[in-house]
Amino acid sequence: MQRREFSLSAVSALSAAAVAATALPGSARAQGAAFKDGADYLTLDKPAPTEAPAGQVEVVEFFWYSCPHCNAFEPQLEAWIKKAPKDVSVRRVPVSFRPDFEPQQRLFYVLEALGKVDELHKKVFYAIHVEKQALNTAELVAAWAEKQGLNKAKFVEMYNSFSVSTKTRKATQLQDSYQVDGVPALGVAGRYFTSGSQAKTMERALQVTDFLIAQSRKARPAKA
């Protein structure tokens, strides 16, 4: 499977199509037969690594804080996560298609390390899309974190730490494994990929994800 070309304009074009397209009728959406490999989702040629515990189906959300369509998708994703079955493990992975994406990648992983994702994840989106803050350099990210009440010295130390550097590297490797070419996008069980451009809307992408979760359960080896 060839990786599709990516550019900043491609992110906007793909995601805009995902948000603007009209969702299919409910009856069509409800039928698994409506979801086609190669059309609504892609099956990876080579499985991507997963971190979910045994017996769990991992769903990965690929996002970029500065993407307006990721910002718009966040409430839908949160609602979906709240209703997800207990055997579904969801993790967020910030992408880095260019070097200037990395400060926001590192920001996410520092928040994760500090246990602040639940508190501050939405606030990052708000700062960028409502308050129009750039948050695209280490200095701007650190200054924003300090305003949220985080210790700046500790934040900067963690931002530059080996642990966070490793996580950003693995995040970029994972996006490459899934051949992500636009955000928001979803990976399922290290085997499948869908997005707004694949499924036509992000609402439908979540329905495709439900279908792929069910497929992944069927593919589990039988217990002895």
C-alpha positions as CSV (number, residue, x, y, z in Angstrom):
1,M,0.0,0.0,0.0
2,Q,1.5,3.3,-1.1
3,R,1.5,6.2,1.3
4,R,-0.7,9.0,-0.1
5,E,0.9,12.4,-0.5
6,F,0.4,14.8,2.4
7,S,0.5,18.6,2.5
8,L,-1.1,21.1,4.8
9,S,-3.6,21.9,2.1
10,A,-4.4,18.2,1.9
11,V,-5.3,18.2,5.6
12,S,-7.7,21.0,5.1
13,A,-9.2,19.6,2.0
14,L,-9.6,16.1,3.3
15,S,-11.0,17.2,6.7
16,A,-13.2,19.8,5.2
17,A,-14.8,17.1,3.1
18,A,-15.2,15.0,6.2
19,V,-17.0,17.8,8.1
20,A,-19.0,19.2,5.2
21,A,-20.3,16.1,3.6
22,T,-23.8,15.0,4.3
23,A,-24.2,11.8,6.4
24,L,-25.8,8.8,4.9
25,P,-29.3,7.8,6.0
26,G,-29.5,6.0,9.3
27,S,-30.7,2.7,7.7
28,A,-27.7,2.6,5.4
29,R,-25.3,3.5,8.2
30,A,-26.6,0.7,10.4
31,Q,-25.7,-2.0,7.9
32,G,-22.2,-3.4,8.1
33,A,-22.5,-4.5,4.5
34,A,-22.4,-0.8,3.6
35,F,-18.8,-0.5,4.8
36,K,-16.3,-1.6,2.1
37,D,-12.6,-2.3,2.5
38,G,-10.8,0.1,0.2
39,A,-13.6,2.5,0.2
40,D,-14.9,3.3,3.7
41,Y,-11.8,1.9,5.4
42,L,-8.4,0.4,4.6
43,T,-6.9,-2.8,5.8
44,L,-3.1,-2.3,6.5
45,D,-0.7,-4.5,4.5
46,K,1.4,-4.8,7.7
47,P,-0.1,-4.6,11.2
48,A,0.7,-1.5,13.2
49,P,1.9,-1.9,16.8
50,T,-0.7,-1.6,19.6
51,E,-0.5,-0.9,23.3
52,A,-3.9,-2.2,24.4
53,P,-3.9,-5.0,27.1
54,A,-4.8,-8.5,26.0
55,G,-8.5,-8.9,25.2
56,Q,-8.9,-5.2,24.4
57,V,-9.5,-3.7,20.9
58,E,-7.4,-0.6,20.5
59,V,-8.8,2.5,18.8
60,V,-6.3,5.3,18.0
61,E,-7.4,8.8,17.3
62,F,-4.8,10.7,15.2
63,F,-5.2,14.5,15.6
64,W,-3.4,17.8,15.4
65,Y,-4.3,20.6,17.9
66,S,-4.2,23.3,15.2
67,C,-6.6,21.3,12.9
68,P,-10.1,23.0,13.0
69,H,-11.7,19.7,12.0
70,C,-10.0,17.9,14.9
71,N,-11.4,20.6,17.1
72,A,-14.9,20.1,15.7
73,F,-14.6,16.3,16.0
74,E,-13.5,16.3,19.7
75,P,-17.1,16.5,21.2
76,Q,-18.3,13.6,18.9
77,L,-15.3,11.5,19.9
78,E,-15.8,12.2,23.6
79,A,-19.5,11.1,23.3
80,W,-18.5,8.0,21.5
81,I,-15.8,7.1,24.1
82,K,-18.4,7.4,26.9
83,K,-20.5,4.8,25.2
84,A,-17.7,2.5,24.0
85,P,-17.8,-1.1,25.3
86,K,-15.5,-2.1,28.1
87,D,-13.2,-4.1,25.8
88,V,-12.4,-1.0,23.7
89,S,-9.2,0.9,24.6
90,V,-8.9,4.4,23.2
91,R,-5.8,6.5,22.9
92,R,-5.0,9.8,21.3
93,V,-1.9,10.2,19.1
94,P,-0.8,13.7,18.0
95,V,0.6,13.7,14.5
96,S,3.7,15.4,13.1
97,F,3.6,15.8,9.3
98,R,6.2,18.6,9.5
99,P,8.8,19.6,12.1
100,D,6.6,22.6,13.2
101,F,4.0,20.1,14.4
102,E,6.3,18.7,17.1
103,P,5.8,21.3,19.8
104,Q,2.1,20.4,20.0
105,Q,3.0,16.7,20.0
106,R,5.3,17.3,23.0
107,L,2.7,19.4,24.7
108,F,0.2,16.5,24.6
109,Y,2.7,14.0,26.0
110,V,3.7,16.4,28.8
111,L,0.0,16.8,29.7
112,E,-0.3,13.0,29.6
113,A,2.7,12.5,31.9
114,L,1.4,15.1,34.4
115,G,-2.1,13.5,34.4
116,K,-3.6,16.7,33.0
117,V,-5.1,15.6,29.7
118,D,-8.7,15.4,31.1
119,E,-8.3,18.9,32.5
120,L,-6.4,20.7,29.7
121,H,-6.8,18.9,26.4
122,K,-9.9,20.8,25.5
123,K,-8.3,24.0,26.7
124,V,-5.5,23.6,24.1
125,F,-8.1,23.5,21.4
126,Y,-9.8,26.5,22.9
127,A,-6.6,28.5,23.1
128,I,-5.8,27.8,19.4
129,H,-9.3,28.0,17.8
130,V,-11.1,30.5,19.9
131,E,-8.4,32.7,21.5
132,K,-6.3,32.4,18.3
133,Q,-3.0,31.5,20.1
134,A,-0.4,29.9,17.8
135,L,1.1,27.5,20.3
136,N,3.5,26.3,17.6
137,T,6.9,26.8,19.4
138,A,8.4,25.4,22.6
139,E,8.4,28.9,24.1
140,L,4.7,29.6,23.3
141,V,3.7,26.2,24.6
142,A,5.6,26.6,27.8
143,A,4.2,30.1,28.4
144,W,0.6,28.8,27.9
145,A,1.2,25.9,30.3
146,E,2.4,28.3,32.9
147,K,-0.8,30.3,32.6
148,Q,-2.7,27.1,33.3
149,G,-1.0,26.8,36.6
150,L,1.7,24.4,35.7
151,N,5.2,24.8,37.0
152,K,7.1,26.2,34.0
153,A,10.5,24.8,34.9
154,K,9.0,21.3,35.5
155,F,7.1,21.6,32.2
156,V,10.1,22.6,30.2
157,E,12.2,19.8,31.8
158,M,9.6,17.2,30.9
159,Y,9.0,18.7,27.5
160,N,12.7,18.1,26.7
161,S,12.9,14.8,28.5
162,F,14.0,11.5,26.9
163,S,10.5,10.0,27.8
164,V,8.6,12.7,25.9
165,S,11.1,12.5,23.0
166,T,10.6,8.8,22.8
167,K,6.8,9.2,22.8
168,T,6.8,11.8,20.0
169,R,9.1,9.5,17.9
170,K,6.8,6.5,18.4
171,A,3.7,8.7,17.6
172,T,5.3,9.6,14.3
173,Q,6.2,6.0,13.6
174,L,2.6,4.9,14.3
175,Q,1.1,7.5,12.0
176,D,3.5,6.2,9.3
177,S,2.5,2.6,10.1
178,Y,-1.2,3.6,9.6
179,Q,-0.3,5.7,6.5
180,V,-2.2,8.6,7.9
181,D,-2.5,11.4,5.4
182,G,-5.0,13.7,7.1
183,V,-6.6,14.3,10.4
184,P,-8.8,13.5,12.3
185,A,-8.4,9.8,11.5
186,L,-8.9,6.6,13.4
187,G,-6.9,3.4,13.6
188,V,-8.5,0.1,14.8
189,A,-6.7,-2.9,16.3
190,G,-3.4,-2.2,14.4
191,R,-5.1,-3.5,11.3
192,Y,-7.6,-0.9,10.0
193,F,-7.7,2.8,9.1
194,T,-10.6,5.1,8.5
195,S,-11.2,8.9,8.3
196,G,-13.6,11.5,7.1
197,S,-12.2,11.2,3.6
198,Q,-12.6,7.5,3.6
199,A,-16.0,7.2,5.3
200,K,-17.3,10.5,3.9
201,T,-18.0,12.1,7.3
202,M,-16.4,11.7,10.8
203,E,-19.8,10.7,12.1
204,R,-19.8,7.8,9.6
205,A,-16.1,7.1,10.4
206,L,-17.2,6.3,14.0
207,Q,-19.8,3.9,12.7
208,V,-17.2,2.3,10.5
209,T,-15.0,2.0,13.6
210,D,-17.8,0.2,15.5
211,F,-18.0,-2.2,12.6
212,L,-14.2,-2.7,12.6
213,I,-14.2,-3.3,16.3
214,A,-16.7,-6.1,15.8
215,Q,-14.6,-7.5,13.0
216,S,-11.5,-7.4,15.3
217,R,-13.3,-9.4,18.0
218,K,-14.2,-12.1,15.5
219,A,-10.5,-12.3,14.5
220,R,-9.3,-13.0,18.0
221,P,-7.8,-16.5,18.5
222,A,-10.2,-18.9,20.3
223,K,-9.5,-19.5,23.9
224,A,-8.1,-22.9,24.7
